[in-house]
Amino acid sequence: MSRIKPQKSRKNSKAAKTAAQPLQREWQRIVNLKQKNERLEQELEAFMQQCMDALRHDEAEMMDAILQQTKHLAGFLSRKSLAQWQKVELLEWIHQNILQVTNSPFCDQAQLLDLSSFFEGLQQSLGPGEPPPTPEQPTNKPKPGQCHHQRARQDTATEDMFEDLFADFEQEPQPEPDRSAGPDAETDDSGYWEQLFEDFIREEEEAEQARQSDTNGLRQLLKKSSINNLFRQLARVLHPDREQDESRKAQRHEQMSQLLKAREQNDLFTLFSLYEEHMGQSPLESLSEDTDNDLLALLKAHTQELREQQETLIYADPLRGLLYDHFYDKKPKSRARNLQQYCAKLRKIIDNERQITRSITSVATLKPYLEARYNQMPPIDFL
């Protein structure tokens, strides 16, 4: 009998070790992914700072060129020799310049205040007898078979200060219903979009139910005795009353607050991380087997969440996502080259915009530009 017991003990020990291996592997994946995401966050912050430093000077020059051009163009708004369609084009040109400036992260508040003051003075100089052109469609320059072109409008609070000067003088045209398929075509189209909307709502509800199920599952798991034991063991170690030194007591108080917050928010990762840090061993070794299956499922769900978080980190900040799409490359030299090439292109655009501003010295020199804009010449692609 004395020989059998040790063999049974070794067998049970081996079985327990084998059962714990999936949990250990999944936990290690989570730790690795967490570290990877933290490194990605730091790399993205450094990348964004690199972009802002490289672009700041040339982008500021671009904003200055657009501001000067806008002021120059506004001086022609009161000219009687401009036809109605030309005034509409001039207003749209000015409007687009303002949107470009106000939506740029490189335009400072002083420039915006200067532009606001300029247009307030301009509006007063126009007087009540010289209202801005109305949004009606020009009739003295028709284009057979072609409607006046539209450009996208962007909501911005800064537009309010130009509200009296720039109305939304063009409305987005509504597409005509397709009647070629018979009288039911419009009804079918309405049903199609209604079905899309219902599908979207259903998918959102299913996703919310899945999130709620995960939350409830984690909450139930945290109530199990083996998980609660981890919390109680850690709370005894981190309790501030165990420290006599005031500085260490303050540190323990902060750690204890972190632990309580983790429990309140069902933050299993923080709870396990604190346990591993302060108890000197993996929390998985202290759990009973009754939690294995539930815990493994939750750990796998958290692993997937961390994998999906990598893309979320990139586009959490819209500006960072834009810079990433334009300039990012795994190789630092390639990133620097992308930025240099863009700045070289931007300087050419700045020179071109300043040249346009200098060349417009009269209504006669302005009209060819308005004609080109009316004929829908493709706009320059800015960042």
C-alpha positions, 0 to 999 in steps of 0.5 A: 500500500505504501507503494501505491499511494505515491503513484496515485498522488503523482498521477493526480498531480500530473492530471491536475497539471495537464488540466491547468495547461490550457488556462496557463496558455490562454493567460499567457496569450492575454499577457502577451497581447496586453503588452503588444497593445501597450507597445502599439499605443506607445508606437502610435503616439510617437508616430503621431508626434513625428508626423505633427513635427514634420508637417507643422511648418508646411501645413501652417504655411498652407493655412496662411496661404488659404487665409490670405486667398480667402480675404483677397477673394472676399474683396470681390463679393460686392462687384456689380460686374459679376453675374449671379452664377459667378457670385455663387461660385465665388461664395463656394470657393470662399466657403471651401477655403473656410472649411479647409482652414477651420477643420485643420489641426494646424490652424491656430485660434488667433488665425480663426479670430482674425478671419472672423473679424475680417468677415464681420467688417466685410459684412458691415461694409456690404451694408443692407443694400448689398446682401450676399448672393442668394442660393437660387440656381443661376439662369443666365449660364445654363449647362445643357444636360448637367446640373450645378455641381455639389460639394460635401458640406462638413458641420463645424461650429466655426461656420456659425460666425459666417452664417450671415455671409454664407448661406447654404446656397446649394441643396443636395439634389434628391435622386429621382425614383426609378420608374422604369421598373413600374409603379412598384419600384419606389415601394421596393426601394423603400422596403430594401432600405427598411430591411437594411435598417432592421438588419442593422438594429437586430445585429446591434441587439445581438451584439449587446446581448452577447456583451451582456452575457459575457458580463453576467458570466464573469459576474457569476464566476467572480462570485465563486469561492475560489475567485473570491479567495483570490480577492480576499488573499490579495486584500489582506496583503494590500490593506493600508492598515498593515503599513506603518509608513505613511508613504507606503500606506498611501501607495497601498491605499491606491493599490487597494482602490485599484483592486476594489475597482477591478472587482466592481467592474468585473476586471478579471485581468487586473485582479489576476495581474495584481495577484501575480504581482503581489502574491508571487505566483500565478492566480491560476494555481490557486483556483479550484477545478470547478472554475476551469471551463467557465474561466477558459471560455472567458479568457478566450473571449478576452483574448479575442477582444485584445486582438480586435483592440489593435485596430481600434487603437489605430483609429480611436483618434480620427487624426491619428487614423488619417496620419496612419493611412497616409504615412505609416510604414513598418520601416522608420526610413519609409515613414520619414520618406513618406512625410518628406514626399508629402511636404514637397508636394505640399510646398508646390501646392502652397506656391500654386495657391499664392500664385493664384492669389497674386494673379487675381488683380481684377474682376477680369482676371478672377472670371477665368477661375470662376469659369473653371470652377463652374466647369467642375475641374477636379479639386486638389487632394489635400490631406 
